[in-house]
Amino acid sequence: MPRLAPYIQRRGYGLTFRIAVPADLRSIVGGCEITKALPTAHKNQAVPMAFELAATAKRLFCELRAHMTSPDEEKLRAIVRQAKQKLQLDELREQNQEELHEQRKQHLQELKQVKLEVENEVLKRVLAGAGTSPATAPPPTPQDSPATLRTPPAPMLKTVVDGFLSKYSQGKKLAMFKKHKPVLTMLLDVVGNKPITQLKQADINEFFDLLKNLPPRWDDECRKRKLTVRQLAELNLPKKLGPKTIEYTYIASVRPFLEAAKKDWQDQGFPLGLTTDGNEYLGDREAGESKQRAFTPSELKRLFEGEEMRGFAADKNLAHRFWLPHIGLFTGARVNEICQLNPQTDILQEPDSGIWYFWITKETEADAGIDKSVKTGDSRKVPIHSKLIQLGFCDYLKSVMLPLVEY
């Protein structure tokens, strides 16, 4: 165990100043040593305090010897009392610079020796444990790595992702939450839940490189095939995500996540240089290749006035096939939103104006097996077009409603 600096002794968890009283002065001082508890447990802070106290004590010894020839014992006791009062002060001014400089010089030499001893001890431990596998190596002790133990660990990537998503899961940002969550969950799966200080630009690039090999609805494919995202990408299926999907869904989610993480977590080590720039689409698909063109007037006429549609209208068991495309034509609502309409609760009439409307919402009851949803997340009223009423929609509605509802 390396020894402490001169005049310092460890007692329990604290440090104490200690200096021996010369034998010829012990009867006057009243003891064989002078001690004082130091107000710190750190050696680097205690050393200069101990040197100042030692200088004061030695001046006391010199002053006592200068007056020993005097028969005035009261004078000697006064000198001792005055010196002891000085030794009780927490801050003492240097009055013997030359002596203090020599002692500090000696202390620096001792510190160098202690440092060499510690480095040799650490080297011995490293060499002794060279054949130990990382999985079984003992954890570092406080003596081995004090800096590591004082530094708090960096936040994990999942903590940052969860914090970002929590901002969108509240209030009226539910649609953005549903957009960001699958993308960032996939990013976390591909990159791994590592400390944010270990996150590299190569991780972001790897995510987008893998993304370019995934098919549309890759999450469904992973469930059906029981594969991970990486394994599915390795299959290199012929149909892949298109450029617009990558730009407006994946880049549009990762980019704001990186910007928010830089702002909120840079003080804890989140890399400031991470970017989605340069991750452009390099696949074979072209933007807009699967875009549905508009129907021509002749096609619309054939669809809505053809024999098939007239047949649906004439058969009460198939009448829903007639009304579904007509409601879509005159409202612009999504097919799923129309199919989930409950005639008992979702097709209503304003009591004041008498206007009929569709109540597109997920809050009302639905038939068994129907999971109602609304694209924007917000319920809305859609007035029923007068053309639908003219075609007899209210009569059809009456036929499927419960008897207690009157029109």
C-alpha positions, 0 to 999 in steps of 0.5 A, a space after each residue: 500500500 503506497 504511503 501517504 505524504 509527510 505529516 499526514 496520517 489516515 484515521 478511519 475515512 479521514 486524514 490527520 496532520 501529525 508532527 513529532 515534538 522535539 524531545 527537549 520541548 515536550 515538557 513545554 508543549 505538553 506532549 510528544 506530538 501535535 495532531 489536527 484533523 484535516 477538513 478533507 478526505 482527499 489527499 491532493 487537498 490535504 497535502 498543502 494544508 499539512 505543509 502549512 501546519 508543519 511550517 507553523 509548528 516548526 516556527 513554534 519550535 524555533 521560537 520556544 528554543 529562542 526563549 528557553 534561556 528566559 526564566 519566564 515560564 508564563 512567556 513560554 506558555 503564552 507562545 505555546 497557546 498562541 501557536 496552538 490557536 494558529 494550528 486551529 485555523 483552516 487557512 494559514 498563510 505561508 511564512 516560510 516559503 523556502 521550507 514549504 517549497 522544499 517539502 512540496 518538491 519532496 512530495 512531488 517526488 513521492 507522488 511520481 513514485 506512487 504513480 509508478 507503483 500503481 502503473 506497475 500493479 495495473 500492468 501486472 493485472 492486465 498480464 495476469 488476466 490476458 487469457 481470461 475471456 471477456 465474458 468471465 473477466 471480473 468487473 473493474 474495481 473502483 481502484 482500477 477505473 475511478 473515472 469510469 465509475 464517476 461517469 454515468 452511462 450513456 442513454 440507450 437508443 430505445 430511451 431516445 426513441 421512446 422519448 420521441 414517440 411519447 411527444 406524438 402519442 399525446 394530444 392530436 398527433 396520433 396520426 404522426 405517432 402511427 406513422 413514426 412508430 413502425 419506422 423507428 421500431 424497425 430502426 431500433 431492430 436493425 441498429 440494435 439497442 446500443 448506447 447513443 454514444 456508439 451510434 454511427 452514420 454507418 448504422 443509419 446508412 445500413 438501415 436505408 440499404 436494408 430498407 431498399 431490399 424490403 417488399 411492401 407490407 414487409 411487416 406482414 411478410 415477416 409474420 407470415 414467413 416467421 423471419 426477421 427484417 434482416 432475413 426478409 431483406 436477404 430473400 431479395 423478393 422481386 417487388 420492393 418498396 418504391 421511391 416515394 414510400 422510402 422518401 415520404 414514410 421512412 426518411 420523413 420519420 428518421 429525419 425529424 427523429 435525428 434532429 430532435 435527438 440532437 437537440 434533446 440528447 447532445 449533452 449526453 453524447 448523441 452524435 451531431 453529425 448523423 443525417 439521412 442525406 445521401 440515402 437516395 433511392 437506387 432501386 429499379 422502381 419509378 415514382 408513380 408507376 403504381 398510381 391509379 389513373 382516373 376513370 374515363 367518363 365512358 368507364 364510369 357510365 359502364 360501371 354505374 349503369 351497366 347490367 351488373 349494377 342494375 342486377 344488384 339494385 333489383 335484388 334486395 340481398 345484393 343491394 349493398 353492392 349497389 350502394 357501396 360504390 355509389 356512396 363512395 362516388 358521392 362522398 369520396 370516403 374510403 371503402 373501409 370507412 363506408 363498410 364499417 358504417 353502422 346503420 343504427 348509429 352512423 347514419 343520422 339526421 340533423 334535428 334542426 335542418 333535417 339534413 341526413 349525414 354519415 357519422 364516420 367514427 370509430 367510437 360507435 358500436 360495430 358488428 362482431 369482427 369489425 375493428 372500426 378505424 378512421 384514417 385521420 383519427 378524428 370523427 367527421 360528418 359527411 352530408 348524404 348527397 341529394 342524388 343518393 336520396 333521389 336514388 332511394 337510399 333512405 328507403 334502403 336504409 329503412 329496410 335494414 334499420 330496426 323497426 323502432 326507427 321511424 322516417 
